[in-house]
């Protein structure tokens, strides 16, 4: 957020100048040998640190909240937004699967699958993560992955123009998940 507000992409954290002298600044053994500290889970390029994840939460929660209130949301609120989104889209995906599967499903069974599936997704454990910058991006990735699955299932069960719209929404959801945390959509891409 701070970098974007300053019109830059790199973080305002000055890397150890000795990193630029290393043959491979990503080599842990080489950094350790030279006693060089490195910022965890950030990309180092051209003498600067960059975050390679988390743009979607910035664009969809932090900036709108900031422009509406003049302050930044706390990490718990941002995490709650994406946790609720995950729960809602996951429930809608299970319901949509129940509709298009062609088998009779009991409401209680679908509700049980929804609740147990959401709890098994580790969403609530991720929401308790201590490194908020890291876990907010992961939770946003889960939310948009659930949205992607739901929209794909809606597309399968729809006709003509609705199908195109649902596929487009699935594609947008995939892109938002990708820009939240890349590894959250890798399983979807493989499938």
C-alpha positions in Angstrom: 0.0 0.0 0.0 2.8 2.4 1.0 4.7 1.7 -2.2 1.7 2.2 -4.4 0.8 5.4 -2.7 4.3 6.7 -3.4 4.0 5.7 -7.1 6.5 2.9 -6.9 6.4 -0.9 -7.1 9.4 -1.6 -4.8 9.2 -1.7 -1.0 10.9 1.0 1.1 13.2 -1.5 2.7 16.9 -1.1 1.8 18.5 -4.4 1.1 22.0 -5.2 2.3 24.3 -3.7 -0.4 26.4 -6.9 -0.3 23.5 -8.8 -2.0 24.3 -7.1 -5.3 27.9 -8.5 -5.1 26.8 -12.1 -4.8 26.8 -14.4 -7.8 23.3 -15.6 -6.7 21.6 -13.4 -4.1 18.9 -16.1 -3.8 21.4 -18.8 -2.6 20.8 -19.3 1.1 24.2 -20.9 1.6 26.0 -18.0 0.0 24.1 -15.4 1.9 24.7 -17.3 5.2 28.4 -17.6 4.5 28.7 -13.9 4.0 26.4 -13.1 7.0 23.9 -11.2 4.8 20.3 -10.8 6.1 17.6 -11.2 3.5 13.9 -10.2 3.7 11.9 -13.4 3.8 9.5 -14.2 1.0 10.2 -11.1 -1.1 11.8 -10.8 -4.5 15.1 -9.1 -4.8 15.8 -7.4 -8.1 18.0 -4.5 -9.2 18.9 -3.6 -5.6 15.3 -3.4 -4.4 12.8 -5.7 -2.7 9.4 -6.4 -4.3 6.4 -8.2 -3.1 5.3 -10.8 -5.6 1.9 -11.4 -4.1 -1.0 -9.6 -2.5 -2.0 -7.0 -5.1 -5.7 -8.1 -5.1 -6.3 -7.4 -1.4 -4.7 -4.0 -1.9 -6.9 -3.1 -4.8 -10.2 -4.6 -3.6 -10.1 -3.9 0.2 -7.3 -1.6 1.3 -7.7 1.1 -1.3 -11.5 1.3 -1.2 -11.4 1.3 2.6 -8.8 4.0 2.6 -10.7 6.2 0.1 -13.9 5.8 2.1 -12.5 6.3 5.6 -9.1 8.0 5.2 -7.4 5.2 7.2 -6.2 1.7 6.6 -8.3 -1.4 7.6 -6.8 -3.5 10.3 -5.6 -7.0 9.3 -8.4 -8.7 11.1 -11.0 -7.0 9.1 -9.3 -7.7 5.8 -8.9 -11.3 6.8 -12.6 -11.5 7.8 -13.7 -10.1 4.4 -11.8 -12.9 2.6 -12.8 -15.6 5.1 -16.5 -14.8 4.6 -16.0 -14.7 0.8 -14.4 -18.1 1.0 -17.2 -19.5 3.0 -20.0 -18.0 0.8 -18.4 -19.0 -2.5 -17.6 -22.5 -1.2 -21.1 -23.0 0.0 -22.5 -21.8 -3.4 -20.1 -24.1 -5.2 -21.3 -27.1 -3.2 -24.9 -26.2 -3.8 -24.2 -25.7 -7.6 -22.5 -29.1 -7.7 -25.5 -30.7 -6.0 -27.8 -29.2 -8.6 -25.8 -30.2 -11.7 -24.7 -33.6 -10.6 -28.1 -35.1 -11.6 -28.4 -37.1 -8.4 -30.9 -36.4 -5.6 -29.2 -34.7 -2.7 -30.8 -34.1 0.6 -30.5 -30.6 2.0 -28.9 -31.8 5.2 -26.3 -33.8 3.3 -25.4 -30.8 1.2 -25.3 -28.5 4.2 -23.0 -31.1 6.0 -20.7 -31.3 3.0 -20.5 -27.5 2.8 -19.7 -27.0 6.5 -17.2 -30.0 6.7 -15.6 -29.0 3.4 -15.1 -25.4 4.5 -13.6 -26.5 7.8 -11.3 -29.0 6.1 -10.1 -26.2 3.8 -7.9 -24.8 6.6 -9.4 -21.4 5.9 -9.9 -20.7 9.6 -6.4 -21.8 10.4 -5.0 -19.5 7.7 -7.1 -16.7 9.1 -5.2 -17.1 12.4 -1.8 -16.8 10.8 0.7 -14.6 12.5 2.3 -13.1 9.4 -0.7 -11.2 8.3 0.9 -9.8 5.1 1.4 -13.4 4.0 -1.9 -15.0 5.2 -4.1 -12.2 3.9 -2.9 -12.9 0.4 -3.4 -16.7 0.9 -6.9 -16.2 2.2 -7.8 -13.9 -0.7 -6.4 -16.6 -3.0 -8.7 -19.1 -1.4 -11.7 -16.8 -1.7 -11.2 -16.3 -5.4 -10.4 -20.0 -5.9 -13.8 -20.8 -4.4 -15.4 -18.1 -6.6 -13.7 -19.6 -9.6 -15.0 -23.1 -8.9 -18.5 -21.8 -8.2 -18.6 -19.8 -11.5 -17.3 -22.7 -13.5 -20.0 -25.0 -12.1 -22.6 -22.3 -12.8 -21.3 -22.1 -16.4 -21.5 -25.9 -16.8 -25.2 -25.8 -15.8 -26.1 -22.8 -17.9 -26.9 -22.1 -21.6 -25.6 -19.7 -24.2 -25.1 -16.1 -22.9 -25.3 -17.0 -19.2 -22.6 -19.6 -19.8 -20.3 -17.0 -21.4 -20.9 -14.6 -18.5 -20.2 -17.3 -15.9 -17.0 -18.4 -17.7 -15.9 -14.7 -17.8 -16.6 -14.3 -14.1 -14.6 -17.5 -13.5 -11.7 -16.1 -15.5 -11.8 -12.9 -13.5 -11.9 -14.8 -10.3 -8.9 -16.9 -11.4 -7.0 -13.7 -12.2 -7.8 -12.2 -8.9 -6.7 -15.3 -7.1 -3.5 -15.4 -9.2 -2.8 -11.8 -8.1 -3.6 -12.6 -4.5 -1.3 -15.6 -4.1 -0.1 -17.5 -7.2 0.2 -20.9 -5.5 -3.5 -20.7 -4.5 -4.6 -21.1 -8.1 -1.9 -23.6 -9.2 -4.1 -26.6 -8.3 -7.0 -25.1 -10.3 -4.7 -24.6 -13.3 -3.5 -28.2 -13.1 -7.1 -29.5 -13.0 
